[in-house]
Amino acid sequence: MVTIAANSRYLTTPTATFTQADGTPVVYFTRRFVPQPGKFATMQWHVVKQGERLDQIAWAAFGDAELFWRICDANRTLRPEDLTDEIGTRLRITLPEGVPGVGDA
């Protein structure tokens, strides 16, 4: 059994089991694909300021620094640091995947 934190990007990712040659089962996550941008409703936009980190932006937006990956998904990036490298970058802050919003914020 695999225990996953409620704020993990892998919470809804299926698991599979590989059986080693000695018969030992190894549970692993299957591949997680980044959802398409259309699956997210925009809550707000954030403009990156000098010295900001993505965990700080996630804390301000969601009250949970570990949800930085939601900002990565919404902005189609795999490398969090790419989103804060340039001052003035406009980041889309969204509701969780599949949660409908009210238009585009």
Secondary structure, 3 states (H helix, E strand, C coil): CCCCCCCCCCCCCCEEEEECCCCCEEEEECCCCCCCHHHCCEEEEEECCCCCCHHHHHHHHHCCHHHHHHHHHHCCCCCCHHHHCCCCCEEEEECCCCCCCCCCC
